[in-house]
Amino acid sequence: MRHPPDVPDRLNWSFLHFDALSLHDLYDALALRCQAFIVEQVAFQDPDGHDQAAWHLLGRDAAGRLQAYCRVLPPGLHCGEPSIGRVVVARTARGTGAGWELMRHGIAELQRLWPGAAIRIGAQAHLRAFYEGCGFVVVSEPYLEDGIPHLKMLRGCRAAAMEGLACGR
């Protein structure tokens, strides 16, 4: 199992609720999501109605270009647990540690908002080892989402079980 490298941040991070995003932040986030999820992968409806209730984590380089992004959904919006989704790193920043940095900050912000809560993700199956390195465990069989194999994963599954939340399929 891989573990995140212990390196200092390379990106400048902001964690904002939808209402606090500037028009530039929103445009940059949607453009990066579109490039990675739609142009590089498969056509689907990315704006899904959850952005307005979400928190958005944006990692910009020194020149101000968005290099990494994810959104954090509150518990009950998409599933019982708070969740991290739309995890994306710009093609030019892949392999630099930006993904580890993104997940470290996303998990920390989520834990700040909902201390002790389990965290759910729907991970692309080929990224299983990366997310396991971030402390997530697989809690489902592979399933197709938009034609791409995915796995449901939880971080803090023991906490979810103690709260009576389903850690299963």
C-alpha positions as CSV (number, residue, x, y, z in Angstrom):
1,M,0.0,0.0,0.0
2,R,1.3,3.4,-0.9
3,H,1.3,6.3,1.5
4,P,1.3,10.0,0.9
5,P,4.7,11.5,0.7
6,D,5.7,13.7,3.6
7,V,6.4,16.9,1.5
8,P,5.4,20.5,2.1
9,D,2.6,22.0,0.2
10,R,3.4,23.2,-3.3
11,L,0.0,24.7,-4.0
12,N,-2.0,27.5,-2.4
13,W,-5.2,26.2,-1.0
14,S,-8.6,27.7,-0.4
15,F,-11.6,25.9,1.0
16,L,-14.8,27.8,0.2
17,H,-18.5,27.1,0.4
18,F,-20.3,27.6,-2.9
19,D,-21.7,31.0,-1.9
20,A,-18.1,32.3,-1.2
21,L,-16.7,31.2,-4.6
22,S,-15.8,34.0,-7.0
23,L,-17.0,33.7,-10.6
24,H,-13.3,33.0,-11.5
25,D,-13.1,30.2,-8.9
26,L,-16.3,28.6,-10.2
27,Y,-15.3,28.9,-13.8
28,D,-11.8,27.5,-13.1
29,A,-13.3,24.6,-11.1
30,L,-15.8,23.7,-13.8
31,A,-13.2,24.0,-16.6
32,L,-10.8,21.6,-14.8
33,R,-13.6,19.2,-14.0
34,C,-14.7,19.3,-17.6
35,Q,-11.2,18.7,-19.0
36,A,-10.5,15.7,-16.7
37,F,-13.9,14.0,-16.5
38,I,-15.6,14.8,-19.8
39,V,-12.8,15.5,-22.4
40,E,-10.4,12.8,-21.0
41,Q,-13.0,10.3,-19.9
42,V,-16.7,10.2,-20.9
43,A,-19.5,12.6,-21.5
44,F,-21.8,13.1,-18.6
45,Q,-23.7,15.9,-16.8
46,D,-21.0,17.2,-14.4
47,P,-23.1,20.0,-12.8
48,D,-25.4,17.8,-10.8
49,G,-27.2,20.1,-8.5
50,H,-24.9,19.3,-5.5
51,D,-22.4,22.1,-6.0
52,Q,-24.5,24.8,-4.3
53,A,-24.6,22.8,-1.0
54,A,-20.9,21.8,-1.2
55,W,-17.6,23.1,0.0
56,H,-15.0,23.4,-2.7
57,L,-11.2,22.9,-2.2
58,L,-9.1,24.7,-4.8
59,G,-5.3,24.3,-5.1
60,R,-3.6,26.9,-7.2
61,D,0.1,27.2,-8.3
62,A,2.2,30.3,-7.8
63,A,0.9,31.7,-11.1
64,G,-2.7,31.3,-9.9
65,R,-3.6,28.4,-12.2
66,L,-6.0,25.8,-10.7
67,Q,-4.0,22.6,-10.4
68,A,-6.2,20.5,-8.0
69,Y,-9.8,20.5,-6.9
70,C,-12.4,18.5,-5.0
71,R,-15.7,19.1,-3.5
72,V,-17.0,18.1,-0.1
73,L,-20.6,17.2,0.3
74,P,-22.3,17.3,3.7
75,P,-23.8,14.2,5.3
76,G,-27.2,13.3,4.0
77,L,-26.9,15.1,0.6
78,H,-25.5,12.3,-1.4
79,C,-25.1,9.5,1.2
80,G,-25.3,9.1,5.0
81,E,-21.7,10.2,5.5
82,P,-20.0,13.4,4.4
83,S,-18.2,12.7,1.1
84,I,-15.4,13.8,-1.1
85,G,-15.9,13.8,-4.8
86,R,-15.0,15.4,-8.2
87,V,-11.4,14.8,-7.2
88,V,-9.2,16.1,-10.0
89,V,-5.6,17.1,-10.7
90,A,-4.7,19.0,-13.8
91,R,-2.8,16.8,-16.3
92,T,0.3,19.0,-16.0
93,A,0.3,18.5,-12.2
94,R,-0.2,14.7,-12.1
95,G,2.8,12.8,-10.6
96,T,3.9,15.9,-8.6
97,G,2.3,14.9,-5.3
98,A,-0.6,17.3,-5.9
99,G,-3.1,14.5,-5.5
100,W,-1.8,13.6,-2.1
101,E,-1.8,17.2,-1.1
102,L,-5.4,17.6,-2.3
103,M,-6.6,14.6,-0.3
104,R,-4.7,15.6,2.8
105,H,-6.3,19.0,2.8
106,G,-9.7,17.6,1.8
107,I,-9.7,15.1,4.6
108,A,-8.5,17.7,7.2
109,E,-11.3,20.2,6.2
110,L,-13.9,17.5,6.3
111,Q,-12.8,16.3,9.7
112,R,-12.8,20.0,10.9
113,L,-16.5,20.3,9.8
114,W,-17.7,16.9,10.9
115,P,-15.3,15.6,13.6
116,G,-15.2,11.8,13.9
117,A,-17.5,11.2,10.9
118,A,-16.6,8.5,8.4
119,I,-15.8,9.8,4.9
120,R,-17.3,8.2,1.8
121,I,-15.9,8.3,-1.8
122,G,-16.9,6.7,-5.0
123,A,-13.4,6.0,-6.4
124,Q,-12.5,5.0,-9.9
125,A,-11.3,1.4,-9.5
126,H,-7.8,2.0,-11.1
127,L,-7.1,4.6,-8.3
128,R,-7.8,2.1,-5.5
129,A,-4.2,1.9,-4.2
130,F,-4.0,5.7,-4.1
131,Y,-7.1,6.0,-2.0
132,E,-6.0,3.1,0.2
133,G,-2.8,5.1,0.8
134,C,-5.1,7.9,2.0
135,G,-6.7,5.6,4.6
136,F,-9.8,4.5,2.7
137,V,-11.1,0.9,2.6
138,V,-13.2,-0.7,-0.1
139,V,-16.8,-1.4,1.0
140,S,-18.4,-2.5,-2.3
141,E,-17.9,-4.7,-5.2
142,P,-16.9,-2.9,-8.4
143,Y,-19.8,-1.1,-10.2
144,L,-20.1,1.0,-13.3
145,E,-20.6,4.7,-13.1
146,D,-20.8,6.4,-16.5
147,G,-19.2,3.4,-18.0
148,I,-16.1,3.6,-15.7
149,P,-15.5,0.9,-13.0
150,H,-15.8,2.4,-9.5
151,L,-15.6,1.3,-5.9
152,K,-17.3,2.6,-2.8
153,M,-14.7,3.4,-0.2
154,L,-14.9,4.6,3.4
155,R,-12.3,6.2,5.7
156,G,-13.2,5.6,9.3
157,C,-15.4,2.6,8.7
158,R,-15.2,1.6,12.4
159,A,-16.6,5.0,13.3
160,A,-19.4,4.5,10.8
161,A,-20.3,1.1,12.2
162,M,-20.4,2.5,15.8
163,E,-22.9,5.1,14.6
164,G,-25.0,2.5,12.9
165,L,-24.2,3.7,9.4
166,A,-24.0,1.2,6.6
167,C,-20.4,0.5,5.7
168,G,-21.6,-1.9,3.1
169,R,-22.7,-2.2,-0.5
